Amino acid sequence: MADIALHILVFLFIAAFIAGFIDSIAGGGGMITIPAMLLAGIPPLHTLGTNKLQSLFGAGSATIAYARAGHVQLREQLPMAALSALGGALGALLATVVPGDVLKTFMPFLLVAIAVYFGLKPNIGDVDRHRRMSVFLFTFTIVPLIGFYDGVFGPGTGSFFMLAFVTLAGFGVLKATAHTKLLNFGSNVGAFAVFVSYGVVLWKVGLVMGAGQFLGAQAGSRVAMKAGVKIIKPLLVFTSIALAIRLMADPSHPIRVWLGW
């Protein structure tokens, strides 16, 4: 690509800051950064690769903030993060093989279902509840599976991790948010390594956006830790619905193509 103009870099920095803020609380930052890069004229494959680079800064920044506040123990969660990274790498490797249209078809409905679950379930709070799945089984099945999805497709990964931690691991909302950021960081690392090997990462763009992501995630995580479920729950519902609408707004979405819209 030709060198990107300064005003485009400023636009991408601002988009990344907003994405980092939202993503650190409820996930879904990709629905801002990916369209922003496409609008800037970056090719789709380079957009995916560069998005993983800048996402590392956001997820890493939020993880550090939550860890410093004691909401996630990094050493204890390293096995989960490693398996999430493995899943992300395998997903990125198989991105051209796995039928992306199938994922695109069902994603909006799954995201709406997540929004309905968190929106209508009144007893979800910041207090941990009964665990429905053992740590071992959760670590070796759910974590790499969602990490794999992040490598293949990506949008909604944070929502899926949140749902898994709350419903299966019994985590409170704030604790689930903190652990989601760590595992999202892991899946980003795995996918990023693959995209680097294919040479589809724009380093200048990724680092500029990464700075925006880092600052946005620091601000967002502080808001989340201060407000807890009061901000996380409604923002998660809003983000999931907004992402579902964003996916359905794409003229190439399989359902729209099938219906002729």
Backbone as CSV, one residue per row, in Angstrom:
resi,resn,N_x,N_y,N_z,CA_x,CA_y,CA_z,C_x,C_y,C_z
1,MET,0.834,-1.209,0.000,0.000,0.000,0.000,0.864,1.254,0.000
2,ALA,0.331,2.338,-0.617,0.998,3.625,-0.544,0.932,4.137,0.896
3,ASP,1.852,5.049,1.238,1.886,5.578,2.593,0.553,6.261,2.924
4,ILE,0.040,6.001,4.116,-1.270,6.518,4.514,-1.132,7.943,5.035
5,ALA,-2.032,8.812,4.614,-2.003,10.227,4.989,-2.211,10.404,6.492
6,LEU,-1.701,11.530,7.001,-1.762,11.801,8.437,-3.203,11.864,8.935
7,HIS,-4.091,12.509,8.186,-5.469,12.640,8.666,-6.174,11.283,8.742
8,ILE,-5.759,10.348,7.887,-6.315,8.989,7.956,-5.820,8.286,9.219
9,LEU,-4.551,8.484,9.537,-3.996,7.879,10.754,-4.674,8.447,12.000
10,VAL,-4.962,9.741,11.989,-5.666,10.358,13.126,-7.062,9.766,13.264
11,PHE,-7.736,9.604,12.133,-9.072,8.997,12.135,-9.022,7.575,12.708
12,LEU,-8.026,6.795,12.301,-7.899,5.422,12.785,-7.533,5.378,14.268
13,PHE,-6.718,6.334,14.715,-6.364,6.423,16.143,-7.613,6.663,16.986
14,ILE,-8.453,7.602,16.558,-9.680,7.916,17.294,-10.625,6.711,17.314
15,ALA,-10.753,6.054,16.148,-11.607,4.858,16.070,-11.105,3.779,17.020
16,ALA,-9.786,3.617,17.080,-9.200,2.599,17.958,-9.402,2.942,19.431
17,PHE,-9.316,4.232,19.773,-9.545,4.648,21.161,-10.964,4.290,21.595
18,ILE,-11.932,4.630,20.756,-13.334,4.325,21.068,-13.536,2.818,21.171
19,ALA,-12.938,2.080,20.225,-13.054,0.617,20.232,-12.429,0.027,21.484
20,GLY,-11.270,0.552,21.883,-10.598,0.048,23.085,-11.420,0.283,24.331
21,PHE,-12.058,1.449,24.402,-12.906,1.775,25.551,-14.071,0.795,25.660
22,ILE,-14.781,0.600,24.546,-15.943,-0.296,24.539,-15.524,-1.743,24.742
23,ASP,-14.455,-2.143,24.052,-14.027,-3.539,24.089,-13.575,-3.961,25.488
24,SER,-12.958,-3.052,26.227,-12.469,-3.383,27.568,-13.610,-3.634,28.547
25,ILE,-14.803,-3.158,28.193,-15.968,-3.327,29.068,-16.870,-4.458,28.596
26,ALA,-17.181,-4.478,27.309,-18.189,-5.430,26.822,-17.782,-6.188,25.567
27,GLY,-16.576,-5.959,25.050,-16.186,-6.602,23.794,-16.814,-5.888,22.606
28,GLY,-16.515,-6.388,21.403,-17.126,-5.811,20.202,-16.356,-4.683,19.568
29,GLY,-15.113,-4.455,20.002,-14.328,-3.368,19.431,-14.067,-3.531,17.944
30,GLY,-14.050,-4.783,17.480,-13.799,-5.046,16.069,-14.846,-4.466,15.148
31,MET,-16.054,-4.263,15.664,-17.114,-3.713,14.804,-16.856,-2.238,14.507
32,ILE,-15.909,-1.630,15.231,-15.515,-0.248,14.961,-14.223,-0.209,14.148
33,THR,-13.215,-0.979,14.566,-11.906,-0.889,13.921,-11.886,-1.479,12.513
34,ILE,-12.560,-2.621,12.318,-12.526,-3.238,10.990,-13.205,-2.364,9.938
35,PRO,-14.445,-1.869,10.162,-15.039,-0.955,9.178,-14.206,0.312,8.972
36,ALA,-13.576,0.812,10.056,-12.761,2.024,9.940,-11.581,1.794,9.000
37,MET,-10.920,0.643,9.129,-9.785,0.349,8.256,-10.219,0.124,6.813
38,LEU,-11.366,-0.509,6.639,-11.885,-0.712,5.281,-12.240,0.627,4.644
39,LEU,-12.828,1.538,5.434,-13.145,2.869,4.932,-11.886,3.635,4.559
40,ALA,-10.795,3.334,5.253,-9.517,3.997,4.969,-8.845,3.435,3.722
41,GLY,-9.452,2.430,3.113,-8.925,1.866,1.880,-7.947,0.726,2.059
42,ILE,-7.899,0.144,3.268,-6.996,-0.982,3.530,-7.653,-2.268,3.038
43,PRO,-6.932,-3.081,2.261,-7.497,-4.339,1.739,-7.986,-5.249,2.866
44,PRO,-9.026,-6.073,2.599,-9.630,-6.915,3.641,-8.641,-7.799,4.400
45,LEU,-7.753,-8.505,3.696,-6.827,-9.407,4.380,-5.855,-8.628,5.260
46,HIS,-5.366,-7.489,4.763,-4.480,-6.647,5.569,-5.237,-6.038,6.751
47,THR,-6.537,-5.793,6.555,-7.360,-5.279,7.654,-7.432,-6.294,8.783
48,LEU,-7.650,-7.557,8.437,-7.725,-8.610,9.459,-6.399,-8.753,10.202
49,GLY,-5.302,-8.775,9.454,-3.991,-8.925,10.081,-3.642,-7.744,10.958
50,THR,-3.870,-6.533,10.451,-3.558,-5.326,11.211,-4.475,-5.182,12.415
51,ASN,-5.711,-5.627,12.279,-6.658,-5.557,13.393,-6.179,-6.398,14.571
52,LYS,-5.554,-7.535,14.281,-5.041,-8.369,15.370,-3.887,-7.681,16.091
53,LEU,-3.044,-6.954,15.338,-1.942,-6.232,15.979,-2.470,-5.168,16.927
54,GLN,-3.372,-4.314,16.428,-3.861,-3.231,17.292,-4.728,-3.762,18.427
55,SER,-5.402,-4.891,18.208,-6.223,-5.486,19.268,-5.370,-5.991,20.430
56,LEU,-4.133,-6.385,20.124,-3.234,-6.843,21.191,-3.029,-5.749,22.235
57,PHE,-2.912,-4.506,21.777,-2.692,-3.393,22.707,-3.910,-3.172,23.592
58,GLY,-5.106,-3.244,22.991,-6.321,-3.032,23.771,-6.550,-4.118,24.790
59,ALA,-6.485,-5.382,24.331,-6.703,-6.510,25.236,-5.614,-6.575,26.300
60,GLY,-4.364,-6.310,25.890,-3.260,-6.329,26.851,-3.381,-5.232,27.882
61,SER,-3.766,-4.032,27.435,-3.931,-2.907,28.346,-5.024,-3.187,29.375
62,ALA,-6.169,-3.680,28.893,-7.274,-3.980,29.812,-6.889,-5.097,30.782
63,THR,-6.177,-6.106,30.272,-5.747,-7.220,31.132,-4.858,-6.728,32.257
64,ILE,-3.910,-5.859,31.937,-3.003,-5.302,32.950,-3.790,-4.518,33.998
65,ALA,-4.733,-3.718,33.539,-5.529,-2.907,34.474,-6.331,-3.794,35.421
66,TYR,-6.975,-4.823,34.877,-7.774,-5.721,35.710,-6.881,-6.545,36.647
67,ALA,-5.707,-6.948,36.158,-4.796,-7.737,36.994,-4.267,-6.909,38.153
68,ARG,-3.931,-5.661,37.892,-3.433,-4.778,38.961,-4.480,-4.582,40.052
69,ALA,-5.738,-4.614,39.652,-6.820,-4.434,40.622,-7.211,-5.756,41.291
70,GLY,-6.558,-6.854,40.903,-6.805,-8.145,41.543,-7.988,-8.925,41.008
71,HIS,-8.510,-8.544,39.832,-9.671,-9.236,39.284,-9.307,-10.467,38.451
72,VAL,-8.033,-10.617,38.134,-7.570,-11.798,37.407,-6.134,-12.095,37.834
73,GLN,-5.841,-13.359,38.115,-4.504,-13.794,38.492,-3.812,-14.330,37.245
74,LEU,-2.876,-13.572,36.711,-2.284,-13.899,35.419,-1.595,-15.264,35.414
75,ARG,-0.803,-15.552,36.435,-0.069,-16.827,36.451,-1.017,-18.024,36.484
76,GLU,-2.085,-17.910,37.250,-3.038,-19.013,37.354,-3.803,-19.231,36.053
77,GLN,-3.985,-18.168,35.275,-4.790,-18.249,34.059,-3.958,-18.450,32.796
78,LEU,-2.639,-18.596,32.927,-1.781,-18.765,31.749,-2.146,-19.983,30.899
79,PRO,-2.500,-21.141,31.518,-2.908,-22.275,30.673,-4.111,-21.954,29.792
80,MET,-5.098,-21.234,30.344,-6.256,-20.842,29.545,-5.828,-19.920,28.404
81,ALA,-4.971,-18.953,28.729,-4.521,-17.995,27.715,-3.745,-18.708,26.612
82,ALA,-2.922,-19.697,26.991,-2.140,-20.442,26.004,-3.040,-21.242,25.067
83,LEU,-4.070,-21.869,25.624,-4.995,-22.641,24.795,-5.848,-21.727,23.921
84,SER,-6.161,-20.544,24.425,-6.880,-19.572,23.605,-6.004,-19.132,22.428
85,ALA,-4.701,-18.957,22.695,-3.762,-18.588,21.634,-3.649,-19.693,20.592
86,LEU,-3.612,-20.935,21.057,-3.550,-22.073,20.135,-4.794,-22.112,19.266
87,GLY,-5.950,-21.906,19.888,-7.195,-21.889,19.128,-7.206,-20.772,18.105
88,GLY,-6.718,-19.582,18.501,-6.665,-18.451,17.581,-5.759,-18.716,16.395
89,ALA,-4.609,-19.362,16.655,-3.673,-19.680,15.572,-4.273,-20.684,14.597
90,LEU,-4.893,-21.724,15.131,-5.522,-22.731,14.263,-6.662,-22.121,13.460
91,GLY,-7.416,-21.234,14.101,-8.515,-20.577,13.398,-8.020,-19.724,12.247
92,ALA,-6.931,-18.970,12.489,-6.377,-18.121,11.434,-5.824,-18.967,10.288
93,LEU,-5.185,-20.093,10.634,-4.640,-20.987,9.608,-5.742,-21.579,8.734
94,LEU,-6.864,-21.884,9.365,-7.951,-22.544,8.642,-9.029,-21.572,8.156
95,ALA,-8.737,-20.270,8.250,-9.736,-19.260,7.878,-10.202,-19.412,6.430
96,THR,-9.321,-19.882,5.562,-9.705,-20.030,4.153,-10.398,-21.356,3.880
97,VAL,-10.396,-22.245,4.861,-10.994,-23.571,4.680,-12.379,-23.650,5.308
98,VAL,-12.500,-23.098,6.526,-13.782,-23.133,7.239,-14.781,-22.255,6.500
99,PRO,-15.988,-22.742,6.239,-16.987,-21.955,5.504,-17.432,-20.716,6.277
100,GLY,-16.849,-19.563,5.915,-17.157,-18.323,6.611,-18.614,-17.928,6.500
101,ASP,-19.264,-18.277,5.388,-20.665,-17.911,5.212,-21.561,-18.548,6.265
102,VAL,-21.191,-19.744,6.711,-21.982,-20.412,7.755,-21.917,-19.608,9.050
103,LEU,-20.708,-19.148,9.397,-20.548,-18.340,10.600,-21.310,-17.022,10.476
104,LYS,-21.194,-16.387,9.327,-21.890,-15.112,9.113,-23.400,-15.267,9.206
105,THR,-23.903,-16.418,8.773,-25.347,-16.640,8.768,-25.918,-16.676,10.175
106,PHE,-25.243,-17.391,11.069,-25.789,-17.606,12.411,-25.351,-16.557,13.437
107,MET,-24.272,-15.811,13.154,-23.734,-14.871,14.125,-24.747,-13.852,14.645
108,PRO,-25.505,-13.156,13.790,-26.448,-12.159,14.313,-27.454,-12.746,15.296
109,PHE,-27.935,-13.959,15.016,-28.925,-14.590,15.890,-28.308,-14.975,17.238
110,LEU,-27.058,-15.453,17.207,-26.377,-15.807,18.448,-26.130,-14.562,19.303
111,LEU,-25.746,-13.468,18.659,-25.491,-12.234,19.395,-26.766,-11.667,20.016
112,VAL,-27.861,-11.729,19.288,-29.147,-11.277,19.836,-29.545,-12.155,21.025
113,ALA,-29.303,-13.459,20.911,-29.616,-14.378,22.008,-28.805,-14.023,23.255
114,ILE,-27.531,-13.674,23.067,-26.684,-13.266,24.196,-27.232,-11.986,24.826
115,ALA,-27.636,-11.032,23.975,-28.190,-9.772,24.479,-29.461,-10.019,25.283
116,VAL,-30.314,-10.897,24.788,-31.564,-11.214,25.485,-31.272,-11.882,26.829
117,TYR,-30.296,-12.802,26.829,-29.952,-13.515,28.061,-29.491,-12.544,29.146
118,PHE,-28.525,-11.679,28.796,-27.999,-10.741,29.787,-29.012,-9.650,30.121
119,GLY,-29.858,-9.286,29.149,-30.829,-8.231,29.380,-31.988,-8.646,30.264
120,LEU,-32.415,-9.909,30.158,-33.605,-10.357,30.869,-33.314,-11.143,32.139
121,LYS,-32.063,-11.566,32.335,-31.743,-12.339,33.532,-31.404,-11.375,34.661
122,PRO,-32.310,-11.196,35.624,-32.140,-10.157,36.639,-31.093,-10.462,37.700
123,ASN,-30.752,-11.735,37.914,-29.867,-12.072,39.029,-28.399,-12.131,38.639
124,ILE,-28.035,-11.600,37.465,-26.626,-11.547,37.083,-26.002,-10.327,37.739
125,GLY,-24.957,-10.564,38.520,-24.299,-9.466,39.205,-22.803,-9.672,39.251
126,ASP,-22.136,-8.989,40.179,-20.685,-9.086,40.300,-20.246,-10.207,41.241
127,VAL,-21.205,-10.920,41.850,-20.879,-11.992,42.786,-20.816,-13.330,42.047
128,ASP,-19.756,-14.111,42.322,-19.621,-15.426,41.696,-20.754,-16.345,42.131
129,ARG,-21.141,-17.264,41.217,-22.221,-18.208,41.495,-21.745,-19.623,41.253
130,HIS,-22.661,-20.567,41.268,-22.308,-21.982,41.138,-21.681,-22.284,39.790
131,ARG,-20.541,-22.987,39.803,-19.862,-23.397,38.579,-20.553,-24.619,37.993
132,ARG,-20.852,-24.587,36.705,-21.533,-25.693,36.027,-20.582,-26.603,35.256
133,MET,-19.326,-26.211,35.127,-18.347,-27.006,34.394,-17.015,-26.938,35.131
134,SER,-16.321,-28.062,35.196,-15.036,-28.091,35.899,-14.025,-27.187,35.198
135,VAL,-13.024,-26.738,35.964,-11.980,-25.875,35.400,-11.264,-26.591,34.260
136,PHE,-10.958,-27.876,34.462,-10.242,-28.653,33.442,-11.037,-28.719,32.142
137,LEU,-12.316,-29.077,32.246,-13.141,-29.222,31.047,-13.345,-27.875,30.359
138,PHE,-13.564,-26.840,31.135,-13.750,-25.497,30.580,-12.493,-25.052,29.835
139,THR,-11.338,-25.291,30.447,-10.060,-24.860,29.873,-9.751,-25.557,28.558
140,PHE,-10.038,-26.854,28.489,-9.630,-27.631,27.322,-10.708,-27.782,26.250
141,THR,-11.893,-27.226,26.487,-12.939,-27.309,25.459,-13.444,-25.929,25.054
142,ILE,-14.045,-25.216,25.987,-14.673,-23.928,25.684,-13.644,-22.882,25.255
143,VAL,-12.547,-22.798,25.999,-11.547,-21.753,25.727,-10.936,-21.864,24.332
144,PRO,-10.369,-23.030,23.954,-9.793,-23.103,22.603,-10.836,-23.009,21.500
145,LEU,-12.068,-23.436,21.784,-13.126,-23.358,20.775,-13.454,-21.900,20.443
146,ILE,-13.601,-21.067,21.478,-13.886,-19.652,21.236,-12.661,-18.964,20.641
147,GLY,-11.464,-19.362,21.092,-10.242,-18.827,20.510,-10.147,-19.152,19.025
148,PHE,-10.548,-20.373,18.664,-10.565,-20.790,17.261,-11.509,-19.912,16.453
149,TYR,-12.684,-19.657,17.013,-13.646,-18.787,16.342,-13.054,-17.403,16.108
150,ASP,-12.317,-16.885,17.101,-11.718,-15.559,16.979,-10.733,-15.520,15.819
151,GLY,-9.984,-16.602,15.631,-9.028,-16.651,14.530,-9.696,-16.767,13.179
152,VAL,-10.810,-17.493,13.114,-11.512,-17.708,11.849,-12.309,-16.484,11.432
153,PHE,-13.031,-15.892,12.385,-13.986,-14.835,12.042,-13.817,-13.628,12.949
154,GLY,-14.063,-13.772,14.253,-13.729,-12.733,15.215,-14.833,-11.961,15.886
155,PRO,-15.745,-11.290,15.145,-16.740,-10.440,15.797,-17.573,-11.182,16.839
156,GLY,-17.699,-10.606,18.034,-18.494,-11.217,19.094,-17.720,-12.141,20.008
157,THR,-16.394,-12.262,19.793,-15.594,-13.162,20.634,-15.721,-12.812,22.111
158,GLY,-15.638,-11.521,22.428,-15.758,-11.092,23.820,-17.103,-11.459,24.421
159,SER,-18.158,-11.336,23.634,-19.496,-11.694,24.122,-19.589,-13.184,24.424
160,PHE,-18.971,-14.002,23.572,-18.997,-15.449,23.781,-18.200,-15.850,25.025
161,PHE,-17.030,-15.235,25.213,-16.241,-15.508,26.415,-17.024,-15.085,27.664
162,MET,-17.661,-13.919,27.606,-18.449,-13.432,28.740,-19.562,-14.412,29.086
163,LEU,-20.296,-14.838,28.066,-21.405,-15.773,28.289,-20.896,-17.070,28.904
164,ALA,-19.762,-17.572,28.418,-19.199,-18.825,28.921,-18.775,-18.692,30.380
165,PHE,-18.103,-17.600,30.705,-17.633,-17.412,32.077,-18.798,-17.252,33.061
166,VAL,-19.824,-16.543,32.654,-20.960,-16.308,33.555,-21.821,-17.556,33.718
167,THR,-22.143,-18.233,32.601,-23.083,-19.357,32.663,-22.417,-20.679,33.042
168,LEU,-21.178,-20.900,32.610,-20.526,-22.191,32.844,-19.513,-22.159,33.988
169,ALA,-18.744,-21.069,34.078,-17.732,-20.980,35.135,-18.283,-20.334,36.401
170,GLY,-19.477,-19.733,36.311,-20.102,-19.153,37.496,-19.488,-17.836,37.944
171,PHE,-18.785,-17.153,37.062,-18.137,-15.900,37.427,-19.147,-14.765,37.523
172,GLY,-18.851,-13.799,38.399,-19.598,-12.557,38.394,-19.236,-11.765,37.147
173,VAL,-20.023,-10.753,36.812,-19.837,-10.030,35.559,-18.476,-9.338,35.475
174,LEU,-18.039,-8.672,36.537,-16.760,-7.966,36.502,-15.594,-8.946,36.365
175,LYS,-15.626,-10.037,37.114,-14.578,-11.046,37.029,-14.566,-11.688,35.639
176,ALA,-15.745,-11.936,35.087,-15.841,-12.505,33.742,-15.243,-11.550,32.712
177,THR,-15.512,-10.257,32.869,-14.954,-9.256,31.954,-13.434,-9.266,31.999
178,ALA,-12.875,-9.323,33.208,-11.424,-9.327,33.368,-10.790,-10.553,32.703
179,HIS,-11.368,-11.716,32.917,-10.820,-12.939,32.336,-11.040,-12.995,30.827
180,THR,-12.138,-12.399,30.369,-12.394,-12.338,28.925,-11.276,-11.593,28.216
181,LYS,-10.812,-10.493,28.797,-9.760,-9.698,28.162,-8.461,-10.486,28.066
182,LEU,-8.135,-11.269,29.098,-6.921,-12.079,29.066,-6.992,-13.126,27.964
183,LEU,-8.116,-13.822,27.869,-8.235,-14.876,26.858,-8.347,-14.289,25.462
184,ASN,-8.952,-13.111,25.349,-9.010,-12.422,24.062,-7.603,-12.013,23.627
185,PHE,-6.779,-11.618,24.589,-5.387,-11.303,24.293,-4.674,-12.543,23.758
186,GLY,-4.939,-13.689,24.402,-4.320,-14.932,23.955,-4.704,-15.300,22.538
187,SER,-5.994,-15.251,22.221,-6.441,-15.612,20.872,-5.902,-14.630,19.845
188,ASN,-5.752,-13.361,20.225,-5.166,-12.365,19.322,-3.698,-12.675,19.035
189,VAL,-2.967,-13.104,20.051,-1.558,-13.451,19.871,-1.413,-14.590,18.868
190,GLY,-2.228,-15.637,19.039,-2.139,-16.782,18.144,-2.460,-16.422,16.710
191,ALA,-3.559,-15.695,16.504,-3.964,-15.301,15.150,-2.967,-14.319,14.551
192,PHE,-2.462,-13.398,15.371,-1.508,-12.396,14.894,-0.231,-13.064,14.366
193,ALA,0.241,-14.076,15.078,1.462,-14.774,14.646,1.285,-15.362,13.247
194,VAL,0.106,-15.896,12.988,-0.160,-16.476,11.668,-0.205,-15.383,10.600
195,PHE,-0.901,-14.278,10.888,-1.013,-13.199,9.907,0.339,-12.559,9.612
196,VAL,1.208,-12.476,10.631,2.564,-11.956,10.409,3.317,-12.842,9.435
197,SER,3.181,-14.144,9.601,3.883,-15.085,8.716,3.415,-14.959,7.272
198,TYR,2.188,-14.478,7.075,1.661,-14.275,5.724,1.957,-12.868,5.201
199,GLY,2.583,-12.020,6.034,2.964,-10.678,5.604,1.812,-9.742,5.336
200,VAL,0.732,-9.864,6.098,-0.453,-9.028,5.840,-0.731,-8.079,7.009
201,VAL,0.331,-7.660,7.697,0.189,-6.713,8.806,0.816,-5.379,8.417
202,LEU,0.037,-4.295,8.498,0.543,-2.947,8.249,1.004,-2.372,9.585
203,TRP,2.325,-2.348,9.787,2.873,-2.051,11.101,2.601,-0.615,11.554
204,LYS,2.755,0.356,10.658,2.523,1.751,11.061,1.080,1.947,11.506
205,VAL,0.150,1.458,10.710,-1.273,1.580,11.048,-1.569,0.838,12.339
206,GLY,-1.053,-0.380,12.462,-1.326,-1.190,13.642,-0.796,-0.564,14.918
207,LEU,0.394,0.041,14.854,0.985,0.640,16.050,0.271,1.935,16.436
208,VAL,-0.117,2.741,15.425,-0.876,3.965,15.723,-2.221,3.613,16.360
209,MET,-2.918,2.647,15.777,-4.196,2.224,16.328,-3.994,1.539,17.677
210,GLY,-2.865,0.835,17.810,-2.566,0.182,19.075,-2.445,1.176,20.217
211,ALA,-1.843,2.344,19.925,-1.741,3.389,20.947,-3.133,3.862,21.364
212,GLY,-4.018,4.028,20.371,-5.393,4.417,20.681,-6.108,3.348,21.484
213,GLN,-5.914,2.100,21.091,-6.528,0.983,21.815,-6.047,0.940,23.260
214,PHE,-4.753,1.114,23.464,-4.186,1.045,24.812,-4.817,2.090,25.722
215,LEU,-4.881,3.318,25.238,-5.438,4.408,26.046,-6.933,4.214,26.274
216,GLY,-7.649,3.802,25.231,-9.086,3.569,25.370,-9.396,2.449,26.341
217,ALA,-8.593,1.387,26.285,-8.808,0.250,27.183,-8.517,0.620,28.632
218,GLN,-7.505,1.456,28.860,-7.216,1.910,30.217,-8.400,2.685,30.787
219,ALA,-8.963,3.573,29.966,-10.109,4.363,30.418,-11.332,3.483,30.634
220,GLY,-11.600,2.585,29.692,-12.779,1.722,29.788,-12.722,0.775,30.966
221,SER,-11.560,0.178,31.214,-11.440,-0.769,32.320,-11.632,-0.072,33.673
222,ARG,-11.179,1.165,33.762,-11.386,1.914,35.008,-12.870,2.191,35.245
223,VAL,-13.574,2.538,34.175,-15.020,2.761,34.288,-15.720,1.474,34.710
224,ALA,-15.312,0.343,34.095,-15.927,-0.946,34.405,-15.711,-1.335,35.860
225,MET,-14.486,-1.131,36.369,-14.189,-1.512,37.744,-14.895,-0.603,38.739
226,LYS,-15.172,0.634,38.339,-15.858,1.571,39.228,-17.357,1.322,39.260
227,ALA,-17.939,1.048,38.077,-19.394,0.902,37.984,-19.863,-0.542,38.042
228,GLY,-18.976,-1.502,37.702,-19.326,-2.919,37.765,-20.469,-3.279,36.840
229,VAL,-21.379,-4.079,37.346,-22.467,-4.609,36.530,-23.381,-3.503,35.992
230,LYS,-23.404,-2.361,36.654,-24.275,-1.266,36.215,-23.920,-0.772,34.821
231,ILE,-22.626,-0.829,34.463,-22.204,-0.391,33.136,-21.932,-1.576,32.213
232,ILE,-21.393,-2.670,32.760,-21.011,-3.799,31.920,-22.224,-4.465,31.279
233,LYS,-23.250,-4.728,32.076,-24.421,-5.444,31.567,-25.139,-4.686,30.452
234,PRO,-25.523,-3.413,30.652,-26.217,-2.712,29.557,-25.341,-2.510,28.331
235,LEU,-24.036,-2.266,28.537,-23.156,-2.064,27.388,-22.957,-3.368,26.621
236,LEU,-22.925,-4.496,27.332,-22.810,-5.794,26.673,-24.050,-6.069,25.817
237,VAL,-25.224,-5.762,26.366,-26.474,-5.941,25.621,-26.475,-5.050,24.379
238,PHE,-26.139,-3.781,24.562,-26.122,-2.832,23.448,-25.112,-3.252,22.380
239,THR,-23.913,-3.634,22.810,-22.859,-4.000,21.866,-23.242,-5.235,21.062
240,SER,-23.815,-6.221,21.716,-24.211,-7.451,21.019,-25.269,-7.162,19.957
241,ILE,-26.263,-6.341,20.304,-27.311,-5.996,19.345,-26.742,-5.147,18.209
242,ALA,-25.880,-4.187,18.551,-25.281,-3.327,17.530,-24.428,-4.139,16.561
243,LEU,-23.683,-5.110,17.093,-22.849,-5.951,16.234,-23.716,-6.822,15.328
244,ALA,-24.832,-7.333,15.863,-25.750,-8.131,15.043,-26.314,-7.293,13.901
245,ILE,-26.697,-6.048,14.206,-27.215,-5.142,13.174,-26.134,-4.830,12.155
246,ARG,-24.916,-4.608,12.649,-23.792,-4.298,11.752,-23.536,-5.451,10.780
247,LEU,-23.610,-6.670,11.262,-23.392,-7.834,10.400,-24.503,-7.968,9.370
248,MET,-25.743,-7.752,9.807,-26.875,-7.863,8.890,-26.922,-6.705,7.888
249,ALA,-26.263,-5.589,8.208,-26.248,-4.443,7.293,-25.332,-4.676,6.090
250,ASP,-24.476,-5.685,6.195,-23.572,-6.007,5.091,-24.361,-6.614,3.927
251,PRO,-24.347,-5.983,2.747,-25.100,-6.517,1.601,-24.691,-7.927,1.198
252,SER,-23.459,-8.330,1.585,-22.986,-9.671,1.220,-23.356,-10.732,2.248
253,HIS,-24.103,-10.333,3.300,-24.498,-11.325,4.306,-25.347,-12.404,3.634
254,PRO,-25.067,-13.683,3.913,-25.762,-14.785,3.238,-27.285,-14.703,3.278
255,ILE,-27.851,-14.274,4.401,-29.314,-14.188,4.500,-29.855,-13.118,3.561
256,ARG,-29.174,-11.964,3.500,-29.612,-10.900,2.612,-29.483,-11.325,1.142
257,VAL,-28.405,-12.044,0.843,-28.229,-12.535,-0.520,-29.330,-13.524,-0.868
258,TRP,-29.650,-14.414,0.072,-30.671,-15.439,-0.143,-32.055,-14.808,-0.340
259,LEU,-32.328,-13.747,0.459,-33.633,-13.076,0.357,-33.686,-12.056,-0.765
260,GLY,-32.539,-11.736,-1.339,-32.500,-10.766,-2.427,-32.661,-9.340,-1.975
261,TRP,-32.250,-9.017,-0.735,-32.387,-7.665,-0.215,-31.232,-6.784,-0.714
